[in-house]
Amino acid sequence: MPAATPEIFTAASLLLVVGISALMQVVGLSMALGAFLAGVLLAESEYRRELETDIEPFKGLLLGLFFIAVGMSIDFGVLWRSPGLMAVLVLGFMAFKALAIYTLARMMGLPYQDRPVFTLLLAQGGECAFVVFRRRVARGVFRSRPPRC
C-alpha cells in the first residue's frame, strides 16, 4: 500500500508525529516527548522500511531545524557574565555523570578496559538537556537568571 502512494504515506506519517506532539503539549507535556512517542509507534509498524526510505530526505533538514531552534533559545549573556561559573557547572555535571556511568558500566559487568571509553563517550550533556532545562525554566522550576547580589 505505501509504495502506491508514497506522498500520502509520508504526509500521513508526518501528520501523525505533529498530531501526537501537539496532543502532548495540550496535556502539558513536552512536544519532544510526543515526537519521540510517535517515532516509537511508527518504528514498530509493519511499514517501518518504507517509512525510513520516505523520511530520509527530511532527516538533515529537521535535524538542522532542531539545532537552530535550540541555539536560538540559549542566553549567551549568562556565559559572558560568568564564564568561570559556567565552566565549573559544566565540568561538575560531566564529572557527576561520568561517575554514574562508570558505576553502571561496572554493575553491568563491562570489561575493565572498555569502561573508560564507554564513560567518556556517554558523559557529555545531550541536546535533549537543552529542551528539558528550557521547559523547567518555563514552569518556574529553575530560574532563567541568577539572583543579583
GROMACS elastic network, one bead per residue, 0.5 to 0.9 nm:
[ bonds ]
;  ai    aj funct       b0    kb
    1     4     6  0.56239   500
    1     5     6  0.70462   500
    1     6     6  0.86898   500
    1     9     6  0.87173   500
    2     5     6  0.54468   500
    2     6     6  0.54651   500
    2     7     6  0.86857   500
    2     8     6  0.81444   500
    2     9     6  0.57600   500
    2    10     6  0.86158   500
    2    47     6  0.76147   500
    2    50     6  0.69990   500
    2    51     6  0.84408   500
    3     6     6  0.55396   500
    3     9     6  0.84869   500
    3    50     6  0.75531   500
    5     8     6  0.55694   500
    5     9     6  0.61992   500
    5    10     6  0.87059   500
    6    10     6  0.60095   500
    6    11     6  0.84724   500
    6    50     6  0.84856   500
    6    51     6  0.88756   500
    6    54     6  0.71100   500
    7    10     6  0.51675   500
    7    11     6  0.60675   500
    7    12     6  0.85044   500
    7    54     6  0.82755   500
    8    11     6  0.50114   500
    8    12     6  0.59564   500
    8    13     6  0.84618   500
    9    12     6  0.51617   500
    9    13     6  0.61669   500
    9    14     6  0.86816   500
    9    51     6  0.79477   500
    9    54     6  0.84302   500
   10    13     6  0.50997   500
   10    14     6  0.61925   500
   10    15     6  0.84749   500
   10    51     6  0.70242   500
   10    54     6  0.62259   500
   10    55     6  0.69356   500
   11    14     6  0.51607   500
   11    15     6  0.59697   500
   11    16     6  0.85108   500
   12    16     6  0.60949   500
   12    17     6  0.87205   500
   13    16     6  0.50778   500
   13    17     6  0.64498   500
   13    18     6  0.87927   500
   13    38     6  0.88958   500
   13    42     6  0.77312   500
   13    51     6  0.78718   500
   13    55     6  0.89542   500
   14    17     6  0.50828   500
   14    18     6  0.62004   500
   14    19     6  0.84201   500
   14    55     6  0.87580   500
   15    18     6  0.50882   500
   15    19     6  0.58162   500
   15    20     6  0.84529   500
   16    19     6  0.50440   500
   16    20     6  0.60768   500
   16    21     6  0.84217   500
   16    35     6  0.89824   500
   16    38     6  0.68824   500
   16    42     6  0.89595   500
   17    20     6  0.53811   500
   17    21     6  0.60884   500
   17    22     6  0.85776   500
   17    34     6  0.73330   500
   17    35     6  0.54753   500
   17    36     6  0.84172   500
   17    37     6  0.83297   500
   17    38     6  0.51833   500
   17    39     6  0.71160   500
   17    42     6  0.88900   500
   18    21     6  0.50654   500
   18    22     6  0.60536   500
   18    23     6  0.85192   500
   18    31     6  0.86659   500
   18    34     6  0.81899   500
   18    35     6  0.71045   500
   18    38     6  0.85390   500
   19    22     6  0.51200   500
   19    23     6  0.60949   500
   19    24     6  0.86231   500
   19    34     6  0.84420   500
   19    35     6  0.88463   500
   19    38     6  0.88809   500
   20    24     6  0.61710   500
   20    25     6  0.86813   500
   20    31     6  0.80488   500
   20    34     6  0.52556   500
   20    35     6  0.66769   500
   20    37     6  0.77797   500
   20    38     6  0.63793   500
   21    24     6  0.51466   500
   21    25     6  0.64004   500
   21    26     6  0.87770   500
   21    29     6  0.89419   500
   21    30     6  0.76306   500
   21    32     6  0.67793   500
   21    33     6  0.71341   500
   21    35     6  0.52021   500
   21    36     6  0.84543   500
   21    37     6  0.84570   500
   21    38     6  0.78009   500
   22    25     6  0.50791   500
   22    26     6  0.62387   500
   22    27     6  0.88076   500
   22    30     6  0.89960   500
   22    31     6  0.63648   500
   22    34     6  0.74178   500
   22    35     6  0.89730   500
   23    26     6  0.50415   500
   23    27     6  0.64055   500
   23    28     6  0.87097   500
   23    29     6  0.86073   500
   23    31     6  0.80566   500
   23    34     6  0.74310   500
   24    27     6  0.52809   500
   24    28     6  0.63234   500
   24    29     6  0.50429   500
   24    30     6  0.61359   500
   24    31     6  0.57409   500
   24    32     6  0.86100   500
   24    33     6  0.72866   500
   24    34     6  0.54054   500
   24    35     6  0.88285   500
   25    29     6  0.51063   500
   25    30     6  0.57118   500
   25    31     6  0.54430   500
   25    34     6  0.79348   500
   26    29     6  0.73937   500
   27    30     6  0.89996   500
   29    32     6  0.85993   500
   29    33     6  0.71970   500
   29    34     6  0.79530   500
   30    33     6  0.51809   500
   30    34     6  0.66566   500
   30    35     6  0.88664   500
   30   131     6  0.85595   500
   30   132     6  0.83130   500
   30   135     6  0.76572   500
   31    35     6  0.62324   500
   31    36     6  0.85452   500
   32    35     6  0.50445   500
   32    36     6  0.60943   500
   32    37     6  0.86000   500
   32   128     6  0.86473   500
   32   131     6  0.79588   500
   33    37     6  0.61491   500
   33    38     6  0.85722   500
   34    37     6  0.50937   500
   34    38     6  0.61276   500
   34    39     6  0.85115   500
   35    38     6  0.50696   500
   35    39     6  0.60906   500
   35    40     6  0.86386   500
   36    39     6  0.50330   500
   36    40     6  0.62575   500
   36    41     6  0.86179   500
   37    40     6  0.50598   500
   37    41     6  0.61239   500
   37    42     6  0.86050   500
   38    42     6  0.61045   500
   38    43     6  0.84180   500
   39    42     6  0.51315   500
   39    43     6  0.58968   500
   39    44     6  0.85859   500
   40    43     6  0.50197   500
   40    44     6  0.62960   500
   40    45     6  0.88417   500
   41    44     6  0.54501   500
   41    45     6  0.66349   500
   42    45     6  0.51833   500
   42    46     6  0.84650   500
   42    47     6  0.78190   500
   42    48     6  0.65953   500
   42    51     6  0.80471   500
   43    46     6  0.82770   500
   43    47     6  0.81275   500
   43    48     6  0.53983   500
   43    49     6  0.86985   500
   43    51     6  0.84254   500
   43    52     6  0.86685   500
   44    47     6  0.83015   500
   44    48     6  0.67719   500
   45    48     6  0.56219   500
   46    49     6  0.80254   500
   46    50     6  0.89902   500
   47    50     6  0.54809   500
   47    51     6  0.60944   500
   47    52     6  0.86889   500
   48    51     6  0.51284   500
   48    52     6  0.61624   500
   48    53     6  0.87398   500
   49    52     6  0.51574   500
   49    53     6  0.63588   500
   49    54     6  0.87166   500
   50    53     6  0.52067   500
   50    54     6  0.62044   500
   50    55     6  0.86317   500
   51    54     6  0.50532   500
   51    55     6  0.59537   500
   51    56     6  0.83480   500
   52    55     6  0.53206   500
   52    56     6  0.59311   500
   53    56     6  0.54284   500
   53    57     6  0.81581   500
   54    57     6  0.71158   500
   54    58     6  0.84252   500
   55    58     6  0.55008   500
   55    59     6  0.66156   500
   56    59     6  0.53381   500
   56    60     6  0.80651   500
   57    60     6  0.70154   500
   57    61     6  0.78069   500
   58    61     6  0.52881   500
   58    62     6  0.60423   500
   58    63     6  0.84558   500
   59    62     6  0.53911   500
   59    63     6  0.60543   500
   59    64     6  0.85457   500
   60    63     6  0.51323   500
   60    64     6  0.60579   500
   60    65     6  0.85112   500
   61    64     6  0.52228   500
   61    65     6  0.61578   500
   61    66     6  0.86790   500
   62    66     6  0.61178   500
   62    67     6  0.87261   500
   63    66     6  0.51104   500
   63    67     6  0.64100   500
   63    68     6  0.86673   500
   64    67     6  0.52655   500
   64    68     6  0.61292   500
   64    69     6  0.86040   500
   65    68     6  0.50999   500
   65    69     6  0.61375   500
   65    70     6  0.86231   500
   66    69     6  0.52001   500
   66    70     6  0.62340   500
   66    71     6  0.85466   500
   67    70     6  0.50429   500
   67    71     6  0.59091   500
   67    72     6  0.84662   500
   67   127     6  0.82547   500
   68    71     6  0.50197   500
   68    72     6  0.60830   500
   68    73     6  0.87457   500
   69    72     6  0.52004   500
   69    73     6  0.65523   500
   70    73     6  0.52984   500
   70    74     6  0.67965   500
   70   127     6  0.81899   500
   70   130     6  0.68420   500
   70   131     6  0.73357   500
   71    74     6  0.54542   500
   71    75     6  0.88690   500
   72    75     6  0.81727   500
   73   130     6  0.87569   500
   73   134     6  0.80999   500
   74    77     6  0.88219   500
   74   130     6  0.84714   500
   75    78     6  0.60027   500
   75    79     6  0.75621   500
   75   144     6  0.89180   500
   76    79     6  0.51528   500
   76    80     6  0.64010   500
   76    81     6  0.87075   500
   77    80     6  0.50795   500
   77    81     6  0.60513   500
   77    82     6  0.86299   500
   78    81     6  0.51719   500
   78    82     6  0.62177   500
   78    83     6  0.77950   500
   78    86     6  0.82531   500
   78   145     6  0.77561   500
   78   146     6  0.86123   500
   79    82     6  0.55202   500
   79    83     6  0.50609   500
   79    84     6  0.85635   500
   79    85     6  0.84736   500
   79    86     6  0.64124   500
   79    87     6  0.89833   500
   80    83     6  0.57841   500
   82    85     6  0.55147   500
   82    86     6  0.64404   500
   82    87     6  0.88424   500
   83    86     6  0.50759   500
   83    87     6  0.61351   500
   83    88     6  0.86500   500
   84    87     6  0.51198   500
   84    88     6  0.62206   500
   84    89     6  0.86030   500
   85    88     6  0.51244   500
   85    89     6  0.61139   500
   85    90     6  0.86055   500
   86    89     6  0.50840   500
   86    90     6  0.61005   500
   86    91     6  0.85133   500
   87    90     6  0.52149   500
   87    91     6  0.60450   500
   87    92     6  0.83340   500
   88    91     6  0.52252   500
   88    92     6  0.58325   500
   88    93     6  0.83862   500
   89    92     6  0.50607   500
   89    93     6  0.59775   500
   89    94     6  0.85293   500
   90    93     6  0.51202   500
   90    94     6  0.61618   500
   90    95     6  0.85723   500
   90   125     6  0.85021   500
   91    94     6  0.50821   500
   91    95     6  0.60312   500
   91    96     6  0.85553   500
   92    95     6  0.50662   500
   92    96     6  0.61054   500
   92    97     6  0.84693   500
   93    96     6  0.52277   500
   93    97     6  0.60840   500
   93    98     6  0.84674   500
   93   123     6  0.87340   500
   93   124     6  0.86046   500
   93   125     6  0.80596   500
   94    97     6  0.50566   500
   94    98     6  0.58779   500
   94    99     6  0.84976   500
   94   123     6  0.56165   500
   94   124     6  0.59730   500
   94   125     6  0.71234   500
   95    98     6  0.50209   500
   95    99     6  0.61440   500
   95   100     6  0.86420   500
   95   123     6  0.76707   500
   96    99     6  0.52164   500
   96   100     6  0.63216   500
   96   101     6  0.86906   500
   96   123     6  0.85908   500
   97   100     6  0.50877   500
   97   101     6  0.60842   500
   97   102     6  0.84795   500
   97   119     6  0.86325   500
   97   122     6  0.83500   500
   97   123     6  0.55726   500
   97   124     6  0.79607   500
   97   125     6  0.86180   500
   98   101     6  0.50810   500
   98   102     6  0.59308   500
   98   103     6  0.84316   500
   98   119     6  0.56620   500
   98   120     6  0.69576   500
   98   122     6  0.75616   500
   98   124     6  0.83253   500
   99   102     6  0.51478   500
   99   103     6  0.61209   500
   99   104     6  0.86266   500
   99   119     6  0.80654   500
   99   123     6  0.86653   500
  100   103     6  0.51413   500
  100   104     6  0.62447   500
  100   105     6  0.86558   500
  100   119     6  0.88208   500
  100   123     6  0.89767   500
  101   104     6  0.50113   500
  101   105     6  0.60609   500
  101   106     6  0.85360   500
  101   115     6  0.88733   500
  101   118     6  0.80925   500
  101   119     6  0.57145   500
  101   120     6  0.89513   500
  101   122     6  0.74151   500
  101   123     6  0.72269   500
  102   106     6  0.61639   500
  102   107     6  0.85988   500
  102   115     6  0.64176   500
  102   116     6  0.74175   500
  102   118     6  0.78389   500
  102   119     6  0.55803   500
  103   106     6  0.51025   500
  103   107     6  0.61883   500
  103   108     6  0.86212   500
  104   108     6  0.60454   500
  104   109     6  0.86289   500
  104   110     6  0.88895   500
  105   108     6  0.50871   500
  105   109     6  0.63871   500
  105   110     6  0.54109   500
  105   111     6  0.84398   500
  105   112     6  0.89628   500
  105   114     6  0.89001   500
  105   115     6  0.62323   500
  105   118     6  0.77140   500
  105   119     6  0.78211   500
  106   109     6  0.52233   500
  106   110     6  0.58647   500
  106   111     6  0.79507   500
  106   112     6  0.78176   500
  106   115     6  0.74062   500
  107   110     6  0.76799   500
  109   112     6  0.84044   500
  110   113     6  0.84375   500
  110   114     6  0.66709   500
  110   115     6  0.64258   500
  110   118     6  0.89965   500
  111   114     6  0.54484   500
  111   115     6  0.65529   500
  112   115     6  0.54775   500
  112   116     6  0.79723   500
  113   116     6  0.69125   500
  113   117     6  0.80645   500
  114   117     6  0.56397   500
  114   118     6  0.61334   500
  114   119     6  0.86274   500
  115   118     6  0.50484   500
  115   119     6  0.59570   500
  115   120     6  0.85670   500
  116   119     6  0.50679   500
  116   120     6  0.60891   500
  116   121     6  0.85330   500
  117   120     6  0.51904   500
  117   121     6  0.60709   500
  117   122     6  0.86432   500
  118   121     6  0.53619   500
  118   122     6  0.64037   500
  118   123     6  0.85836   500
  119   122     6  0.53981   500
  119   123     6  0.58241   500
  120   123     6  0.52815   500
  120   124     6  0.74684   500
  121   124     6  0.71311   500
  122   125     6  0.81422   500
  122   126     6  0.88680   500
  123   126     6  0.88631   500
  125   128     6  0.83270   500
  125   129     6  0.67472   500
  125   130     6  0.89521   500
  126   129     6  0.55622   500
  126   130     6  0.77093   500
  127   130     6  0.55608   500
  127   131     6  0.72424   500
  128   131     6  0.51756   500
  128   132     6  0.62914   500
  128   133     6  0.86362   500
  129   132     6  0.50106   500
  129   133     6  0.59438   500
  129   134     6  0.83557   500
  130   133     6  0.52795   500
  130   134     6  0.60461   500
  130   135     6  0.86501   500
  131   134     6  0.51841   500
  131   135     6  0.63189   500
  131   136     6  0.87525   500
  132   135     6  0.52392   500
  132   136     6  0.63046   500
  132   137     6  0.87687   500
  133   136     6  0.50181   500
  133   137     6  0.61803   500
  133   138     6  0.85953   500
  133   142     6  0.78379   500
  134   137     6  0.51676   500
  134   138     6  0.62331   500
  134   139     6  0.87078   500
  134   142     6  0.88894   500
  134   144     6  0.86704   500
  135   138     6  0.50285   500
  135   139     6  0.62275   500
  135   140     6  0.86601   500
  135   141     6  0.86973   500
  136   139     6  0.50692   500
  136   140     6  0.61649   500
  136   141     6  0.50928   500
  136   142     6  0.58653   500
  136   143     6  0.86091   500
  137   140     6  0.50460   500
  137   141     6  0.57360   500
  137   143     6  0.57933   500
  137   144     6  0.58802   500
  138   141     6  0.76873   500
  138   142     6  0.81154   500
  138   143     6  0.86984   500
  138   144     6  0.84500   500
  139   142     6  0.78476   500
  140   143     6  0.64022   500
  140   144     6  0.85710   500
  142   145     6  0.88639   500
  143   146     6  0.67055   500
  143   147     6  0.85462   500
  145   148     6  0.87510   500
